[in-house]
Amino acid sequence: MLFYMFFQKNRNKRWTDVEVFTLCEYVKLHKSALFGSSSGHGVAHARRKAWEGAALAVNQAGHINRGCGSDIRLKWNDLAYRAKKYRTKRKGKETGKYFKIIDL
């Protein structure tokens, strides 16, 4: 029990709309660098740098440090999953707060 409490990660506060919109706009602008079809060591490094740039943009927009590029990428994957799930639930009706931004 003590071991678990020592290594337990504290939950972050909820993301603000400004942080989410900043992330969405950054992904729109750098879509090819983040999700390009190329592969290799140089491309992987460029993608890592692009996600670090997204982390920098989100951290500057908000008042809380949201973490590194891998944390931001996880958040983006979660947002995209929720938007797609919401779209299928609503049977194609394009409603919702972030739908038009996330749907690339």
Stockholm file with secondary structure:
# STOCKHOLM 1.0

chainA/1-104         MLFYMFFQKNRNKRWTDVEVFTLCEYVKLHKSALFGSSSGHGVAHARRKAWEGAALAVNQAGHINRGCGSDIRLKWNDLAYRAKKYRTKRKGKETGKYFKIIDL
#=GR chainA/1-104 SS CHHHHHHCCCCCCCCCHHHHHHHHHHHHHTHHHHHCSCCSHHHHHHHHHHHHHHHHHHHHHSSSCCCCHHHHHHHHHHHHHHHHHHHHHTTTCCCSSSHHHHCC
#=GC SS_cons         CHHHHHHCCCCCCCCCHHHHHHHHHHHHHTHHHHHCSCCSHHHHHHHHHHHHHHHHHHHHHSSSCCCCHHHHHHHHHHHHHHHHHHHHHTTTCCCSSSHHHHCC
//
